[in-house]
Amino acid sequence: MEKIENGQAATIIEEQQKVCKRCKITFTPTSNNSSACRFHPSFFVCRRHDDQKRYYELGPDDPPYAAKFYDCCGAEEPEASGCTTSFHISYDNDA
């Protein structure tokens, strides 16, 4: 695709936007770098935590022994910012 600017022809390269598998953010290959994607490498779980000294706020339907947290870092909110950064990975594996 060509565009005329100041009397000169300039080539515009349209990058295809991709969606990251891990963080679900839209990115382009040129914006992808080693700290572009922030994610949790493990699951948000509901079970007894190994650290028994911590207090966990349980929901009304939760069993008394359950705790909800990310297994990788212990963050207790499902919307907590990721604890790991890396390159985005697209669904078509063409990051």
PyMOL commands that set and color helices and strands:
alter all, ss='L'
color gray80, all
select helices_A, chain A and resi 29-31
alter helices_A, ss='H'
color red, helices_A
select strands_A, chain A and resi 2-5+8-11+18-19+26-27+37-39+44-47+67-70+84-86
alter strands_A, ss='S'
color yellow, strands_A
deselect
rebuild
show_as cartoon
